[in-house]
Amino acid sequence: MATRLSDVAARAGVSVKTVSNVINDYPHITSHTRAKVQAAIDALDYKPNVSARSLRKGRSDFIALAIPEMASPYFAELGAAISRAAKKRGITVLIDQTEGEAAAEKFILDGMRGQLIDGIIFSPITTAPARIGAADTAKPLLLLGERHAGGNLDHVAVDSVQASFDATTHLISLGRRRIAAIGVGGGAGTGSVRRRGYRKALKAAGIEHDPALELAGTGYHREDGAASMRDLLALPEPPDAVFCFNDLLALGALRTLADAGLSVPGDVAVVGFDDIEDGRFHSPSLTTISPDKEWLAENAVAVLLDRISGSGEADRRDLIVPYTLKIRESTSG
């Protein structure tokens, strides 16, 4: 038989109300009483009824983080940072993997109805911005990533156009002129937004972009970067530098270059985007755009909790994540 609140009260020698106050972390409980109640809870292995508590408080103190892929090092690192930021505020993060599926993203935009959560941090990759902007969410929802939407949704993201401009300009500053881009895509996603910054840098330097040097690939994983790099090396005039739209693509490209016996950065300089741990410890270490993931996590959680409590600004908030260009061996030698 499950331990009841009254069992804890009897063991601790206090009232049921006092036990409830301790569980709900009311501040007026003395440290002596709190310690007695906690000892009784531990001894009886009492588990509070989360559903009942959330009904009483009007909040569950759970938020959801919906990301495309948990195996992605970038999202794994970001998820850990968001969990740390939430934990400091007494909030638990539940992670949902959408795999970029339209139905899964629709479920998120509908507010994950029926789920015991207070709000959602969501990184969409499939749903069109117009659909996101028109969403009538059942719970407060904050967007991450490139798919900026209108409407009233808060949004936290890196300025990928400027960051991509900076990455490409760095390669140009090294004297490179045949600069390829791996990860190009259409629509309003990462591949399109980062291509804008790449092309903007080429134009500013008086370099005409070559469509043959812009490769889309089928995904954003190491194997996609490796395959795209093989295609680039097969060109009559291969590139002397490559800007990869994430670090996994760059790591795949580096493997292909190594297999081909080419020197990095001597023959081909490589820049990535995301600053995942793998890139820092690769040989050569990877030059990359490094978003401040801790800043992103802290601010995303803070803005969402403001929405949940009703204490935030009435207007939608658009926050730009700081970033730095980390210059390492793949461009500096």
C-alpha positions as CSV (number, residue, x, y, z in Angstrom):
1,M,0.0,0.0,0.0
2,A,1.3,3.4,-1.0
3,T,2.6,5.7,1.8
4,R,0.1,8.5,2.5
5,L,0.7,12.1,3.6
6,S,-0.8,11.2,7.0
7,D,1.7,8.4,7.5
8,V,4.6,10.9,7.0
9,A,2.9,13.3,9.5
10,A,2.5,10.6,12.1
11,R,6.1,9.5,11.8
12,A,7.4,13.1,12.0
13,G,5.0,14.0,14.8
14,V,3.6,17.0,12.9
15,S,0.3,17.8,11.2
16,V,-0.6,16.8,7.6
17,K,-0.6,20.5,6.7
18,T,3.0,20.9,7.9
19,V,4.1,18.0,5.8
20,S,2.3,19.6,2.8
21,N,4.1,22.9,3.5
22,V,7.5,21.2,3.6
23,I,6.8,19.3,0.3
24,N,5.7,22.6,-1.4
25,D,8.8,24.4,0.0
26,Y,6.9,27.0,1.9
27,P,9.5,29.4,3.5
28,H,8.1,29.8,7.0
29,I,8.9,26.2,8.1
30,T,11.7,26.0,10.6
31,S,14.8,24.1,9.7
32,H,14.3,21.7,12.6
33,T,10.7,20.9,11.4
34,R,11.8,20.6,7.8
35,A,14.5,18.2,8.7
36,K,12.1,16.0,10.8
37,V,9.6,15.8,7.9
38,Q,12.3,15.1,5.3
39,A,13.7,12.3,7.5
40,A,10.2,10.8,7.6
41,I,9.7,11.2,3.9
42,D,13.0,9.4,3.3
43,A,12.3,6.6,5.8
44,L,8.9,5.9,4.4
45,D,10.0,6.4,0.8
46,Y,7.1,8.8,0.3
47,K,6.4,10.0,-3.3
48,P,4.3,13.1,-3.7
49,N,1.3,12.9,-6.1
50,V,2.6,15.2,-8.9
51,S,-0.8,15.5,-10.6
52,A,-2.5,16.6,-7.4
53,R,0.3,19.1,-6.5
54,S,0.0,20.7,-10.0
55,L,-3.7,21.0,-9.7
56,R,-3.3,22.8,-6.3
57,K,-0.5,25.1,-7.5
58,G,-1.8,25.6,-11.1
59,R,1.7,24.6,-12.3
60,S,3.6,21.4,-12.6
61,D,7.1,22.9,-12.6
62,F,7.9,20.8,-15.7
63,I,8.7,22.3,-19.1
64,A,9.3,20.4,-22.4
65,L,12.3,20.8,-24.7
66,A,11.4,19.6,-28.2
67,I,14.4,19.1,-30.5
68,P,14.9,17.3,-33.8
69,E,17.6,14.9,-32.7
70,M,18.9,13.9,-29.3
71,A,21.9,12.1,-30.9
72,S,23.1,15.4,-32.4
73,P,26.1,16.7,-30.3
74,Y,24.8,20.3,-30.6
75,F,21.4,19.5,-29.3
76,A,22.8,17.3,-26.6
77,E,25.0,20.1,-25.4
78,L,22.2,22.6,-25.7
79,G,19.8,20.3,-23.9
80,A,22.2,19.9,-21.0
81,A,22.6,23.7,-20.7
82,I,18.8,24.2,-20.7
83,S,18.4,21.5,-18.1
84,R,21.0,23.2,-15.9
85,A,19.3,26.6,-16.3
86,A,15.9,25.2,-15.4
87,K,17.2,23.2,-12.4
88,K,18.6,26.4,-10.8
89,R,15.0,27.6,-10.9
90,G,13.4,24.5,-9.5
91,I,12.1,23.3,-12.9
92,T,12.5,19.9,-14.5
93,V,13.0,19.6,-18.3
94,L,11.3,16.8,-20.2
95,I,13.0,16.2,-23.6
96,D,11.0,15.2,-26.7
97,Q,12.6,14.1,-30.0
98,T,10.6,15.2,-33.1
99,E,13.0,13.8,-35.7
100,G,11.8,16.7,-37.8
101,E,8.5,14.9,-38.6
102,A,5.6,17.1,-39.5
103,A,3.2,15.2,-37.2
104,A,5.5,15.5,-34.2
105,E,6.1,19.2,-34.8
106,K,2.3,19.7,-35.1
107,F,1.8,18.0,-31.7
108,I,4.3,20.5,-30.2
109,L,2.6,23.5,-31.8
110,D,-0.7,22.3,-30.5
111,G,0.8,22.6,-27.0
112,M,1.3,18.9,-26.3
113,R,-2.2,18.8,-25.1
114,G,-2.8,16.5,-22.2
115,Q,0.8,16.5,-21.1
116,L,1.7,17.7,-17.6
117,I,3.9,20.6,-18.6
118,D,3.8,24.3,-18.1
119,G,5.5,25.5,-21.3
120,I,7.7,24.4,-24.3
121,I,11.0,25.3,-25.8
122,F,10.8,24.2,-29.4
123,S,13.4,23.9,-32.3
124,P,11.4,23.2,-35.5
125,I,13.0,22.2,-38.7
126,T,10.1,21.0,-40.9
127,T,7.1,23.2,-40.2
128,A,6.8,26.4,-42.4
129,P,7.2,29.7,-40.6
130,A,3.6,30.8,-41.6
131,R,2.2,27.7,-39.9
132,I,4.3,28.3,-36.7
133,G,3.2,32.0,-36.6
134,A,-0.4,31.0,-36.9
135,A,-0.3,28.4,-34.2
136,D,-2.8,28.7,-31.4
137,T,-0.7,27.0,-28.7
138,A,-2.3,25.7,-25.6
139,K,0.8,26.5,-23.5
140,P,3.5,29.1,-23.6
141,L,5.9,28.3,-26.4
142,L,9.4,29.7,-27.2
143,L,11.1,29.1,-30.5
144,L,14.8,28.3,-31.1
145,G,16.7,28.3,-34.4
146,E,16.2,29.7,-37.8
147,R,12.5,29.3,-38.5
148,H,11.5,32.7,-37.2
149,A,7.7,33.2,-37.3
150,G,5.4,36.1,-36.9
151,G,2.6,36.0,-34.3
152,N,3.3,36.3,-30.6
153,L,5.9,33.6,-30.1
154,D,9.1,34.5,-28.4
155,H,12.3,33.6,-30.3
156,V,15.9,33.0,-29.3
157,A,18.5,32.4,-32.0
158,V,22.0,33.3,-33.4
159,D,22.1,35.8,-36.2
160,S,23.1,33.1,-38.6
161,V,23.4,35.5,-41.6
162,Q,26.0,37.7,-39.8
163,A,27.8,34.6,-38.3
164,S,28.1,33.0,-41.7
165,F,29.3,36.3,-43.2
166,D,32.0,36.3,-40.5
167,A,33.0,32.7,-41.1
168,T,33.3,33.2,-44.9
169,T,35.1,36.5,-44.4
170,H,37.7,34.8,-42.3
171,L,38.4,32.3,-45.1
172,I,38.6,35.2,-47.6
173,S,41.1,36.9,-45.3
174,L,43.4,33.9,-45.7
175,G,43.6,34.5,-49.4
176,R,41.1,31.8,-50.3
177,R,38.9,32.5,-53.4
178,R,37.2,29.2,-54.3
179,I,35.2,28.9,-51.1
180,A,32.6,26.1,-51.1
181,A,29.5,25.9,-48.9
182,I,28.2,22.5,-47.6
183,G,24.7,22.3,-46.1
184,V,22.9,24.7,-48.5
185,G,19.2,24.4,-48.5
186,G,16.0,26.2,-49.6
187,G,13.1,27.6,-47.6
188,A,13.6,29.4,-44.3
189,G,15.8,26.8,-42.6
190,T,19.5,26.7,-41.6
191,G,20.7,26.0,-45.1
192,S,19.0,29.0,-46.6
193,V,19.8,31.5,-43.9
194,R,23.5,30.6,-43.6
195,R,23.8,30.7,-47.4
196,R,22.7,34.3,-47.4
197,G,25.6,35.2,-45.1
198,Y,28.0,33.2,-47.2
199,R,27.0,34.8,-50.4
200,K,27.0,38.3,-48.8
201,A,30.6,37.8,-47.8
202,L,31.6,36.7,-51.2
203,K,29.9,39.7,-52.8
204,A,31.5,42.1,-50.3
205,A,34.9,40.7,-51.4
206,G,34.1,41.0,-55.1
207,I,34.0,37.2,-55.5
208,E,31.2,35.8,-57.7
209,H,29.5,32.8,-56.1
210,D,29.8,29.6,-58.1
211,P,26.7,27.4,-57.9
212,A,29.0,24.3,-58.3
213,L,30.5,25.1,-55.0
214,E,27.2,25.2,-53.1
215,L,26.3,21.7,-52.0
216,A,23.0,20.7,-50.4
217,G,23.5,17.1,-49.4
218,T,20.8,15.0,-47.8
219,G,21.3,15.9,-44.1
220,Y,23.6,17.5,-41.6
221,H,25.6,14.5,-40.4
222,R,29.2,13.5,-40.8
223,E,28.5,11.2,-43.7
224,D,26.8,14.0,-45.5
225,G,29.8,16.3,-45.1
226,A,32.1,13.5,-46.2
227,A,30.0,12.8,-49.4
228,S,29.8,16.5,-50.2
229,M,33.5,16.9,-49.9
230,R,34.1,14.0,-52.3
231,D,31.9,15.7,-54.8
232,L,33.8,19.0,-54.4
233,L,37.1,17.3,-54.9
234,A,35.9,15.7,-58.1
235,L,35.3,19.1,-59.7
236,P,37.7,20.2,-62.4
237,E,38.6,23.1,-60.1
238,P,38.2,22.0,-56.5
239,P,37.8,24.5,-53.7
240,D,40.6,25.9,-51.6
241,A,38.3,26.5,-48.6
242,V,35.0,25.1,-47.3
243,F,32.4,26.7,-45.0
244,C,30.3,23.9,-43.5
245,F,26.9,24.9,-42.0
246,N,27.4,22.8,-38.9
247,D,30.4,21.0,-37.2
248,L,29.3,17.5,-38.1
249,L,29.4,18.4,-41.8
250,A,32.8,19.8,-41.2
251,L,34.1,16.7,-39.4
252,G,32.9,14.6,-42.3
253,A,34.6,16.9,-44.8
254,L,37.9,16.7,-42.8
255,R,37.8,12.9,-43.0
256,T,37.4,13.0,-46.8
257,L,40.3,15.5,-47.1
258,A,42.5,13.3,-44.9
259,D,41.6,10.2,-47.0
260,A,42.5,12.1,-50.1
261,G,46.0,13.0,-48.7
262,L,45.3,16.7,-48.7
263,S,46.6,19.1,-46.1
264,V,44.3,21.2,-43.8
265,P,44.5,24.1,-44.0
266,G,47.4,24.1,-46.5
267,D,45.4,22.7,-49.4
268,V,41.9,23.3,-48.1
269,A,40.8,25.4,-45.1
270,V,37.7,24.4,-43.2
271,V,35.2,26.3,-41.0
272,G,32.2,24.8,-39.2
273,F,29.3,26.1,-37.1
274,D,28.2,25.2,-33.6
275,D,31.4,24.6,-31.7
276,I,30.7,21.1,-30.5
277,E,33.2,19.3,-28.2
278,D,34.2,16.8,-31.0
279,G,35.5,19.7,-33.1
280,R,37.7,21.0,-30.3
281,F,39.4,17.7,-29.9
282,H,39.7,16.7,-33.6
283,S,43.0,16.8,-35.3
284,P,43.2,19.3,-36.8
285,S,41.0,21.1,-34.3
286,L,38.1,22.8,-36.0
287,T,37.7,26.6,-36.6
288,T,34.0,27.3,-36.0
289,I,31.3,29.7,-35.1
290,S,30.7,29.3,-31.4
291,P,27.2,30.3,-30.1
292,D,27.1,31.0,-26.4
293,K,25.0,28.0,-25.5
294,E,24.9,28.9,-21.8
295,W,23.6,32.4,-22.6
296,L,21.0,30.9,-24.9
297,A,19.8,28.4,-22.3
298,E,19.6,30.9,-19.4
299,N,17.6,33.4,-21.5
300,A,15.3,30.9,-23.1
301,V,14.4,29.4,-19.8
302,A,14.0,32.8,-18.2
303,V,11.7,34.2,-21.0
304,L,9.6,31.0,-21.0
305,L,9.1,31.1,-17.2
306,D,8.1,34.7,-17.4
307,R,5.4,33.7,-19.9
308,I,4.2,30.9,-17.7
309,S,4.0,33.2,-14.7
310,G,2.5,36.1,-16.6
311,S,5.2,38.4,-15.5
312,G,7.0,38.9,-18.8
313,E,6.7,41.7,-21.4
314,A,3.5,41.7,-23.3
315,D,5.1,41.9,-26.7
316,R,7.0,39.1,-28.3
317,R,10.6,38.9,-27.5
318,D,13.3,38.3,-30.1
319,L,16.7,37.6,-28.5
320,I,19.9,37.3,-30.4
321,V,22.5,34.9,-29.0
322,P,26.1,36.1,-28.8
323,Y,28.7,34.2,-30.7
324,T,32.4,34.2,-31.4
325,L,34.6,32.9,-34.3
326,K,36.9,30.3,-32.7
327,I,40.0,30.1,-34.9
328,R,41.7,26.8,-34.6
329,E,44.0,24.5,-36.6
330,S,41.7,23.9,-39.6
331,T,42.3,27.5,-40.8
332,S,45.4,28.6,-38.8
333,G,47.7,25.6,-39.3
